[in-house]
Amino acid sequence: MKNIMDELKEKKVLLCDGAMGTFLQAKGLQAGECPELWCLTHPEEVMEIHRQYRNAGSNIVECNSFGANRYKLLHYQLQNKVYEINKTAAVLASTVAGSTQYVLGSAGPTGTFMEPYGDETEEKFYETFKEQMMALEAGGADMVIVETMTSLEEAKVAVKAALENTKLVVIASFTFDPQPNGNYATMMGLTPEKATEEMIKAGAHIVGTNCGTGPDHMIEIVKKIKTVCPSTIPVIAMPNAGMPVLEDGKTIFKETPEEMGKKALLMVEAGASIVGGCCGTGPAHIAAMHKAIYG
């Protein structure tokens, strides 16, 4: 396969896959259970999820490694399995991808705060992300997405760890919430424009946004990103299947595949080069997005 950056330079639009966590829950993941451990305990189930997204038309398969950093795995007493889980996550995704898809490692936030907002040091964060990035590359990942970020400092450290210790294409993606003033910001007060500028300075190859909102808000966020993003830097957008609502004690995402398909085109028109789905999206959503984008 071509390098993904070469494909994007040709102005191609690539389709990523959908949610992992909600799909695992549908397959039996219990509350309080570690989703990433399924790479070791239920590898066939994880690969089946990857296959369904591949069959729906995704160009990129994302690893089940979102929370597989030392801090998050400590909650499950799995901190000594960081390398094994991440490498296996990439191996499973690579096995399904073969020569037809790019493999995207996922690196989410640690769930804690770095100085001066918390007690953890930059050095500890760096080593944490380095461990994860190197394991993903060893398992066969082509890229890594530092995703669902809210803190600029944490995202910078993660991007730096990936760039300095691997040859992975690095994506930096933040979660933005609508603000009363009509703008968008992370819970740390970071705007799409500022996040984009800082991530480009940090060396990220691709920038963008995921989670937090549905496609309606994300179309507007992409437009704001594009006001400061050079044409040489691709933008990724991976919305939830609408804004979550609580029904009978369960979180429901109501955006239909058909609606997601139509709005995927609007995200592309707004400037996104890679589109996919986050919470609540499934193979049917990705198939609809594929049909809308490629015909």
URKA-V280208 format. One record per residue. RES is the residue in one small letter. BURIAL is # if it has 16 or more other C-alpha atoms within 10 Angstrom, else .. Layout:
res:RES burial:BURIAL
res:RES burial:BURIAL
This chain:
res:m burial:.
res:k burial:.
res:n burial:.
res:i burial:#
res:m burial:#
res:d burial:.
res:e burial:.
res:l burial:#
res:k burial:.
res:e burial:.
res:k burial:.
res:k burial:.
res:v burial:#
res:l burial:#
res:l burial:#
res:c burial:#
res:d burial:#
res:g burial:#
res:a burial:#
res:m burial:#
res:g burial:#
res:t burial:#
res:f burial:#
res:l burial:#
res:q burial:.
res:a burial:.
res:k burial:.
res:g burial:.
res:l burial:.
res:q burial:.
res:a burial:.
res:g burial:.
res:e burial:.
res:c burial:#
res:p burial:#
res:e burial:#
res:l burial:#
res:w burial:#
res:c burial:#
res:l burial:#
res:t burial:.
res:h burial:.
res:p burial:.
res:e burial:.
res:e burial:.
res:v burial:#
res:m burial:#
res:e burial:.
res:i burial:#
res:h burial:#
res:r burial:#
res:q burial:#
res:y burial:#
res:r burial:#
res:n burial:.
res:a burial:#
res:g burial:#
res:s burial:#
res:n burial:#
res:i burial:#
res:v burial:#
res:e burial:#
res:c burial:#
res:n burial:#
res:s burial:#
res:f burial:#
res:g burial:#
res:a burial:#
res:n burial:#
res:r burial:#
res:y burial:#
res:k burial:#
res:l burial:#
res:l burial:.
res:h burial:.
res:y burial:.
res:q burial:.
res:l burial:#
res:q burial:.
res:n burial:.
res:k burial:#
res:v burial:#
res:y burial:#
res:e burial:#
res:i burial:#
res:n burial:#
res:k burial:#
res:t burial:#
res:a burial:#
res:a burial:#
res:v burial:#
res:l burial:#
res:a burial:#
res:s burial:#
res:t burial:.
res:v burial:#
res:a burial:#
res:g burial:.
res:s burial:.
res:t burial:.
res:q burial:#
res:y burial:#
res:v burial:#
res:l burial:#
res:g burial:#
res:s burial:#
res:a burial:#
res:g burial:#
res:p burial:#
res:t burial:#
res:g burial:.
res:t burial:.
res:f burial:#
res:m burial:#
res:e burial:.
res:p burial:.
res:y burial:.
res:g burial:.
res:d burial:.
res:e burial:.
res:t burial:.
res:e burial:#
res:e burial:.
res:k burial:.
res:f burial:#
res:y burial:#
res:e burial:.
res:t burial:#
res:f burial:#
res:k burial:#
res:e burial:#
res:q burial:#
res:m burial:#
res:m burial:#
res:a burial:#
res:l burial:#
res:e burial:#
res:a burial:#
res:g burial:#
res:g burial:#
res:a burial:#
res:d burial:#
res:m burial:#
res:v burial:#
res:i burial:#
res:v burial:#
res:e burial:#
res:t burial:#
res:m burial:#
res:t burial:#
res:s burial:#
res:l burial:#
res:e burial:#
res:e burial:#
res:a burial:#
res:k burial:#
res:v burial:#
res:a burial:#
res:v burial:#
res:k burial:#
res:a burial:#
res:a burial:#
res:l burial:#
res:e burial:.
res:n burial:.
res:t burial:#
res:k burial:.
res:l burial:#
res:v burial:#
res:v burial:#
res:i burial:#
res:a burial:#
res:s burial:#
res:f burial:#
res:t burial:#
res:f burial:#
res:d burial:#
res:p burial:#
res:q burial:.
res:p burial:.
res:n burial:.
res:g burial:.
res:n burial:.
res:y burial:#
res:a burial:#
res:t burial:#
res:m burial:.
res:m burial:.
res:g burial:.
res:l burial:#
res:t burial:#
res:p burial:#
res:e burial:#
res:k burial:.
res:a burial:#
res:t burial:#
res:e burial:.
res:e burial:.
res:m burial:#
res:i burial:#
res:k burial:.
res:a burial:#
res:g burial:.
res:a burial:#
res:h burial:#
res:i burial:#
res:v burial:#
res:g burial:#
res:t burial:#
res:n burial:#
res:c burial:#
res:g burial:#
res:t burial:#
res:g burial:#
res:p burial:#
res:d burial:#
res:h burial:#
res:m burial:#
res:i burial:#
res:e burial:#
res:i burial:#
res:v burial:#
res:k burial:#
res:k burial:#
res:i burial:#
res:k burial:#
res:t burial:.
res:v burial:.
res:c burial:#
res:p burial:.
res:s burial:.
res:t burial:.
res:i burial:#
res:p burial:#
res:v burial:#
res:i burial:#
res:a burial:#
res:m burial:#
res:p burial:#
res:n burial:#
res:a burial:#
res:g burial:#
res:m burial:#
res:p burial:#
res:v burial:.
res:l burial:.
res:e burial:.
res:d burial:.
res:g burial:.
res:k burial:.
res:t burial:.
res:i burial:#
res:f burial:#
res:k burial:#
res:e burial:#
res:t burial:.
res:p burial:#
res:e burial:#
res:e burial:#
res:m burial:#
res:g burial:#
res:k burial:#
res:k burial:#
res:a burial:#
res:l burial:#
res:l burial:#
res:m burial:#
res:v burial:#
res:e burial:.
res:a burial:#
res:g burial:#
res:a burial:#
res:s burial:#
res:i burial:#
res:v burial:#
res:g burial:#
res:g burial:#
res:c burial:#
res:c burial:#
res:g burial:#
res:t burial:#
res:g burial:#
res:p burial:#
res:a burial:#
res:h burial:#
res:i burial:#
res:a burial:#
res:a burial:#
res:m burial:#
res:h burial:#
res:k burial:.
res:a burial:#
res:i burial:#
res:y burial:.
res:g burial:.
